[in-house]
Each structure stands twice: as C-alpha cells, then as structure tokens.
Amino acid sequence: MHFPRLLDLREDKDMTQKEVAALLGIDQRVYSTYETGKRDIPLNHLIALADFYGVSVDYILGRKGK
C-alpha cells in the first residue's frame, strides 16, 4: 500500500525523513519505505504519526478527509 499523504504531511511541517524517523525511533531508511509503500506501517507508528500531524489514521491511509 502506498501512503502519499505521509509525504505531504511531512513536507507541510518542513521536516525531513530523518526528523520524522527520529520521532518514531527508527532509521530514516525504514521511514522512507513507509512513504513509498514498500513496507506497511506498524500500527503504533501509524497512530503516532496521526497524533503528531493532528489527522486521523483514516486520512493517512487515504480513506477520507482530515
């Protein structure tokens, strides 16, 4: 599954992949695979990202608006 909204949300905050990865406690290369859809996002990371960006999990998954 591809998560294009992750890129948009990150860029809206003017953050790098490395900064978001640090927030999650993971390597930047792992975070990159989330944005590109090469790896599914673990639930705990998905929830942390939704909380950090102030959006719903459904929004990140592309299911509905913010």
Summary of the structure (lengths in Angstrom):
residues: 66
radius of gyration: 10.5
end to end distance: 19.1
largest distance: 28.8
contacts: 158
relative contact order: 0.20
helix: 62%
strand: 0%
